[in-house]
Amino acid sequence: MKDLLIYIAQNLVDNPDEVSVVEREDGGETVFELRVAPSDMGKVIGHHGKIAKQIRILMRSVAQKQGKRVSVDIMD
């Protein structure tokens, strides 16, 4: 799932080499910390957070099919 998040983010931003994802466990939930270049933050978050919301929905949907719980934090 980490690879899926990286793939999505790299295709949204102008600087795909600066995309990084750190995966950690937090109380039975997998947390993905997504980092992108400062100039690309708007592309990942979107107008009123719409793109970020859709990324989170997609990741939760994939995780649910695998019987897991995930969340995506976009770090600045």
C-alpha positions as CSV (number, residue, x, y, z in Angstrom):
1,M,0.0,0.0,0.0
2,K,2.9,2.3,0.6
3,D,3.9,1.9,-3.1
4,L,0.3,2.8,-4.1
5,L,0.5,6.1,-2.1
6,I,3.9,6.9,-3.6
7,Y,2.6,6.2,-7.1
8,I,-0.4,8.5,-6.6
9,A,1.6,11.3,-5.1
10,Q,4.4,11.2,-7.7
11,N,1.8,11.5,-10.5
12,L,0.2,14.6,-8.9
13,V,3.3,16.7,-8.2
14,D,5.9,18.5,-10.3
15,N,8.8,17.1,-8.3
16,P,8.2,13.3,-8.0
17,D,11.8,12.7,-6.8
18,E,10.9,14.6,-3.6
19,V,8.0,12.4,-2.6
20,S,8.6,10.2,0.4
21,V,6.3,8.1,2.6
22,V,7.1,6.8,6.1
23,E,5.0,3.9,7.3
24,R,4.5,3.4,11.1
25,E,2.1,1.5,13.3
26,D,0.0,3.4,15.8
27,G,-2.4,1.4,18.0
28,G,-3.3,-1.3,15.4
29,E,-3.5,1.3,12.6
30,T,-1.0,1.8,9.9
31,V,-0.1,5.5,9.5
32,F,1.4,6.7,6.2
33,E,3.3,10.1,6.5
34,L,3.4,11.6,3.1
35,R,6.0,14.3,2.4
36,V,6.3,16.3,-0.9
37,A,8.2,19.4,-1.9
38,P,6.8,22.6,-0.4
39,S,5.8,23.9,-3.8
40,D,3.8,20.7,-4.4
41,M,1.7,20.8,-1.2
42,G,-1.2,22.5,-3.0
43,K,-1.3,19.8,-5.6
44,V,-1.6,17.0,-3.0
45,I,-4.0,18.8,-0.8
46,G,-6.2,20.4,-3.5
47,H,-8.9,23.0,-3.3
48,H,-10.5,22.8,0.1
49,G,-8.6,19.6,0.7
50,K,-10.6,17.6,-1.9
51,I,-7.6,15.7,-3.3
52,A,-6.2,14.8,0.1
53,K,-9.7,13.5,1.1
54,Q,-9.9,11.4,-2.0
55,I,-6.4,10.0,-1.4
56,R,-7.5,9.0,2.1
57,I,-10.7,7.4,0.9
58,L,-8.8,5.4,-1.7
59,M,-6.2,4.2,0.8
60,R,-8.9,3.2,3.4
61,S,-10.8,1.3,0.7
62,V,-7.7,-0.7,-0.3
63,A,-6.9,-1.3,3.4
64,Q,-10.4,-2.4,4.2
65,K,-10.3,-5.1,1.5
66,Q,-7.1,-6.4,3.2
67,G,-8.7,-6.2,6.7
68,K,-6.5,-3.4,7.8
69,R,-6.9,0.2,9.1
70,V,-4.8,3.0,7.7
71,S,-4.6,6.8,7.7
72,V,-2.7,9.2,5.6
73,D,-1.0,12.3,7.2
74,I,0.3,14.9,4.8
75,M,3.4,16.4,6.5
76,D,4.7,19.8,5.8
